[in-house]
Amino acid sequence: MWNKIALILLIVGGINWGLVGIFELDLVAWLFGGSGSLIARTVYILVAISAVWCISFLFRRDEEIALSASADR
């Protein structure tokens, strides 16, 4: 479950950064009242924590990832 949540947050963050790079639009900040708002900062922090969590995927063996994914279902 945690792996899926982390991946979803990373997808949100990646799409947001893509929008910033292409259109200069920070969707998270736009949705939540500016980049300094508490909710937007919380989303940014959760995306960062998710990124750190997903670093562990690089060091796991494929079997461990498959077992973890099947346990999440």
N, C-alpha and C positions, 0 to 999 in steps of 0.2 A: 504494500500500500504506500509506504513512504517513497519508494522508488518512483511510482507513478505520479505522486504529488510533485516530487522534485522535477520530474521531466516535464510535467504540465507547466510548472512555474518557469522552467528554462525556456520552453516554447514561447510563453507569454513575453518573457524578457527578450528573446531573440527577435520576435516580431516587432516589439517596441523599438529595439535598436535599429532594425531594418527601416522602420518608418522614420526614425530620427535621421538616419543616414541618407535616405532617398528624398524624403519630403520635409525634413526639418520639423517633424511633428512628433512630440512626445505624448503618445496616446494615454499613458498612465497618468501623467501630469494633467492632461486635458480633461480626462474623466473625473479626476479627484481633486480638482481645484488648485493646480499648480504643483511644481516639484517639491515645494517646501511643506505641503500639507502633510498632516500626520498619516493619513491613509496612503498617500503616494509613497512616502518614505517607508512605510511598513511593507508595501509591495516590493520596493527596491531591495529592502533588507531580506525579505523572504526569497527573492530571486537569487541574491548573493549567497544565502545559506544553501539554497538548492544547488547552485554551481559547485560549492565546496563539497556537498554531499555526493554529487555526481562524479567528482574526481576519483572517488573510490572505484567507479566502474572501469577505469583504465587499468586498475591493478587486480581486478577479479578475473578469475578464469571463466571461460564461457559456460562451463558446467554450473558454476556457482550462480551466475546471472540467470541461467535457465531455471534452476531450482528456486531462486528468489522470486522470479516472475511467476512460476506456477504456484508458489505459496501465497502470492498476493491475490490470486483469483478466488 
